[in-house]
Amino acid sequence: MNKTEAQNINAGVDTGKDFLDIHIRPFNEYFKVTNDKRGISEAIKRLKKLDLKRVVIEATGRYEVAFITACAKAGIPFSVVNPVHIKRFAGAIGRKAKTDKLDAALIAHFSELIQPPLSTLKPDNMKKMADIVARRSQLLEMQTREKNRLQIMPTNVHPSIKALLLVLKKQIQKMDDELAHLIESCPEFKAKSELVQSMPGIGKVSAAALISYLPELGLMNNKEVAALVGVAPMNKESGKYKGKQVTQGGRHQVRTVLFMAMMSAMQCNAKFKSTYERLVAAGKPKKVAIIACVRKMIVILNSMVRDGVMWEEKNF
């Protein structure tokens, strides 16, 4: 091995719910650890001994988060890549066999040849954003209740209600400022935020919710992302019984944010407005029509993030 090869050390990680399979090039070294605190600690200890160019891991939105958080804390350079890129690379080099061990070797090979840019993802910030979005929703609920009380309570208690409304307004603004700061601090968060906000109806808070609650956005097909959010119609059938299709499960935090975003989108986005009006005119209940529009919204957003394109009504 020459000096150049020795300096170009790459690790590929195939991630799963229970295990991490790790391959290191050019040493052809392989090891497997459990995808938990103990296993990740062992992996980090072994990787830190190497002068790595990068560790490449596929983005699943779930199973890789603890590992890349540990890499970030240990100062190990890492790159989180779209699984589609790995799949295309496998096709380009004629790789058909598929096991966890082979996948780890494939990812390491991809890292060595393609040299994907290092990620600046900050997993801790994703959790912070989710917490802030949740707290902001609580504050908005409190604000709505106090505004309702202002309408029905006697005037002698209005000063107390108005004082509380002022505090709530300041706290909501503080949440908004913190969200903006977290997004600005990470180029990848910022790029995704700008991308989804190009769709009329999606604002800063909706973008932050998508980044923190739905990191898989852009990495799944349309059916998968709709099911993950909980807006994909499911059949209810058993024997001769055939019920109506229903939506169920999914991530209620994302669904709630997108439902509110759709209320805004139907006022300023001609595509969703026409879809809603067409469904209502066809006899669909208003709530069903809105959910159908939300499903259309998340599918379009998924395509935008996957392809890295801004919103243009004619394209969708």
PERAGI-V166189 format. One record per backbone hydrogen bond with DSSP energy under -1.0 kcal/mol. CO is the residue of the C=O (numbers start at 0). NH is the residue of the N-H. Records with the same first field share a line. If there is no record, write none. Layout:
# PERAGI-V166189
CO: NH / NH
This chain:
# PERAGI-V166189
1: 5
2: 6
3: 7
6: 8
8: 52
9: 24
10: 55
11: 22
13: 20
17: 34
18: 15
19: 32
20: 13
21: 30
22: 11
23: 27 / 28
24: 9
28: 23
30: 21
32: 19
33: 35
35: 39
36: 40
37: 41
38: 42
39: 43
40: 44
41: 45
42: 46
43: 47
46: 49
49: 51
53: 10
54: 78
55: 12
56: 80
63: 67
64: 68
65: 69
66: 70
67: 71
68: 72
69: 73
70: 75
76: 54
77: 118
78: 56
80: 58
81: 84 / 85
82: 86
83: 87
84: 88
85: 89
86: 90
87: 91
88: 92
89: 94
98: 102
99: 103
100: 104
101: 105
102: 106
103: 107
104: 108
105: 109
106: 110
107: 111
108: 112
109: 113
110: 114
121: 124 / 125
122: 126
123: 127
124: 128
125: 129
126: 130
127: 131
128: 132
129: 133
130: 134
131: 135
132: 136
133: 137
134: 138
135: 139
136: 140
137: 141
138: 142
139: 143
140: 144
141: 145
142: 146
143: 147
144: 148
145: 149
148: 152
153: 156
154: 157
156: 160
157: 161
158: 162
159: 163
160: 164
161: 165
162: 166
163: 167
164: 168
165: 169
166: 170
167: 171
168: 172
169: 173
170: 174
171: 175
172: 176
173: 177
174: 178
175: 179
176: 180
177: 181
178: 182
179: 183
180: 184
182: 185
185: 189
186: 190
187: 191
188: 192
189: 193
190: 194
191: 195
192: 196
195: 198
198: 201
202: 206
203: 207
204: 208
205: 209
206: 210
207: 211
208: 212
209: 213
213: 216
215: 218
220: 224
221: 225
222: 226
223: 227
224: 228
225: 229 / 230
227: 250
233: 245
235: 242
237: 240
240: 237
245: 233
250: 254
251: 255
252: 256
253: 257
254: 258
255: 259
256: 260
257: 261
258: 262
259: 263
260: 264
261: 265
263: 266 / 267
264: 268
268: 272
269: 273
270: 274
271: 275
272: 276
273: 277
274: 278
275: 279
276: 280
277: 281
278: 283
279: 282
284: 288
285: 289
286: 290
287: 291
288: 292
289: 293
290: 294
291: 295
292: 296
293: 297
294: 298
295: 299
296: 300
297: 301
298: 302
299: 303
300: 304
301: 305
302: 306
303: 307 / 308
311: 314
312: 315
